[in-house]
Amino acid sequence: MAPRSGGSAPTSGAPVDTPGRDGTPASVGPEFRLSLLLARHGGSTDARIREALTTSGVTPRHAIVLMHLDGGQVSQRDLGARLGVDPSVLVTLLNALEDRDLVRRRRDPTDRRRHIVEITEAGAAAATKLDAAIGRVEDELFADLTAQERDTLHSLLARVRTTLADACDGEADTDL
């Protein structure tokens, strides 16, 4: 029996089913499939972050927008590119944040076609609280990892291809 498609055979230490006639593993247990492991931990992480943000009334996507804006004003087009979202999705996110007075959009005085997006004082205060809440979740999630292991995990995950564009151009999106 040939190996299952969609991935390579596990490396050292990964249990496999009985080898096929040609000596290759018949299958890999689901606990050793990286994509399934990421999906499980991703779902758990998402739930923890959403719970931590519940009192703020913003979603993880809103928090990411605020964190990007905390460094200063940016054009709406550049913000969309940083986030890797469709312009219509960005407008929906910004509308919700603007309705809560967390961001402000205005025309660029030098180019009336451009919109400048900036965080408000309330948005900056919210971003600080959101960052702290996410930090607490990360401290819980990664309590058993050293600082070096966290850095290594971050570096490896930043290289994982999660969009079609990543697969086409070979670059991972590290902004989100």
ChimeraX attribute file (.defattr): number of C-alpha atoms within 10 A of each C-alpha:
attribute: neighborCount
match mode: 1-to-1
recipient: residues
	/A:1	13
	/A:2	13
	/A:3	16
	/A:4	12
	/A:5	8
	/A:6	6
	/A:7	11
	/A:8	10
	/A:9	18
	/A:10	16
	/A:11	8
	/A:12	6
	/A:13	7
	/A:14	12
	/A:15	14
	/A:16	16
	/A:17	11
	/A:18	13
	/A:19	14
	/A:20	13
	/A:21	10
	/A:22	9
	/A:23	11
	/A:24	15
	/A:25	19
	/A:26	17
	/A:27	19
	/A:28	19
	/A:29	11
	/A:30	11
	/A:31	12
	/A:32	16
	/A:33	15
	/A:34	12
	/A:35	12
	/A:36	12
	/A:37	13
	/A:38	13
	/A:39	11
	/A:40	12
	/A:41	13
	/A:42	12
	/A:43	12
	/A:44	13
	/A:45	16
	/A:46	12
	/A:47	12
	/A:48	17
	/A:49	20
	/A:50	17
	/A:51	14
	/A:52	19
	/A:53	19
	/A:54	12
	/A:55	9
	/A:56	15
	/A:57	9
	/A:58	16
	/A:59	16
	/A:60	16
	/A:61	13
	/A:62	19
	/A:63	22
	/A:64	17
	/A:65	23
	/A:66	26
	/A:67	20
	/A:68	20
	/A:69	20
	/A:70	18
	/A:71	11
	/A:72	10
	/A:73	16
	/A:74	17
	/A:75	17
	/A:76	20
	/A:77	16
	/A:78	12
	/A:79	19
	/A:80	18
	/A:81	14
	/A:82	15
	/A:83	18
	/A:84	14
	/A:85	12
	/A:86	11
	/A:87	14
	/A:88	10
	/A:89	11
	/A:90	20
	/A:91	14
	/A:92	11
	/A:93	15
	/A:94	21
	/A:95	16
	/A:96	14
	/A:97	20
	/A:98	17
	/A:99	10
	/A:100	14
	/A:101	14
	/A:102	22
	/A:103	23
	/A:104	19
	/A:105	17
	/A:106	13
	/A:107	13
	/A:108	13
	/A:109	10
	/A:110	7
	/A:111	8
	/A:112	10
	/A:113	8
	/A:114	14
	/A:115	17
	/A:116	18
	/A:117	23
	/A:118	23
	/A:119	27
	/A:120	17
	/A:121	13
	/A:122	12
	/A:123	23
	/A:124	19
	/A:125	14
	/A:126	19
	/A:127	24
	/A:128	14
	/A:129	15
	/A:130	24
	/A:131	16
	/A:132	13
	/A:133	17
	/A:134	18
	/A:135	14
	/A:136	14
	/A:137	17
	/A:138	15
	/A:139	12
	/A:140	11
	/A:141	14
	/A:142	13
	/A:143	11
	/A:144	10
	/A:145	12
	/A:146	10
	/A:147	11
	/A:148	9
	/A:149	12
	/A:150	15
	/A:151	12
	/A:152	12
	/A:153	12
	/A:154	12
	/A:155	12
	/A:156	10
	/A:157	15
	/A:158	16
	/A:159	14
	/A:160	15
	/A:161	16
	/A:162	13
	/A:163	12
	/A:164	9
	/A:165	12
	/A:166	14
	/A:167	12
	/A:168	9
	/A:169	9
	/A:170	12
	/A:171	15
	/A:172	16
	/A:173	18
	/A:174	13
	/A:175	11
	/A:176	12
